[in-house]
Structures are given as structure tokens and as C-alpha cells.
Amino acid sequence: MGSLSPRESALVGGSARSGEQEKLQVEALWALAWALQLAPSLDHRAYCGDELATLLPDLRAQESAEAWRSRAEPSLRSDDELLTELDLLYAMTWGVADANLSGAPTPGEVDPYVFWERRRALEFVRADSDAGHADWGGIDLST
């Protein structure tokens, strides 16, 4: 809880309701679940899987981190897997940015935010605190 922003604390505590930004970040959660080997794949032609909530700690039941780890058995994917996926997402977000700049339609079968949010999550996983973007809000998504 000490790592949460005031907004996140309010959301978790129930004193705030999710806004549009939080709803979009479900795709980041899906990528984080994939990075922890909880989700089998990141299909960039589809939105996150319906089973996402079952992969995460049950906040309504106040499931402890220890109980969740015992149930879910998360394990970070290898650097090779993470970097390969991150490289693909970088190329995809570059394609979206290029399409926006040139007025062309954006590539892909899902809304572009999916690529940006998934990339944000994997950049966060790979973040180097010395690079100045170790916190969620400071992740550099420039292309």
C-alpha cells in the first residue's frame, strides 16, 4: 500500500471510482500477468483475456500476497522473452505514432491504447531506477 499513489490508494480503498485511464490500464495488467507467466500469451490482435481477474490477488477477499503467490505461483519470464516482446511492442507503438503523424489509419485489429499500455507494463518490468523511470507515471514511451 505504501507504494501506491494517492489516486491508487483511493481506488483500492473504495473511496474513488475507476475513470477512463484506469479502464485502459487493464491491458497493462494483462501484460504484467503475462510477464509473471500467469497469462499464456499476449495476442496483439485481441484484448486481454476474460480470466484476468482470476489471475490476480482477490482484493475483495483481502487475499494476502503470500496466499496469492501460493495459489498463482508467479515467476518472471526470462530476459529474452521480455525483451523480445518489448521490442515488438516498441515497433507496434512506433507504427501507431507514425500512422497518427501521417494521417493514415492505425494498424491492428484492436485500439492502439492496447499496444501502449502493454508496452508501458513491460517497460516498467524492465525499468532501471537509475534511468529515471522506475515509477509507473514516469515511464518513457517515446518512439
PyMOL commands that set and color helices and strands:
alter all, ss='L'
color gray80, all
select helices_A, chain A and resi 6-13+20-24+26-35+52-55+65-72+79-102+113-125+129-131+136-138
alter helices_A, ss='H'
color red, helices_A
deselect
rebuild
show_as cartoon
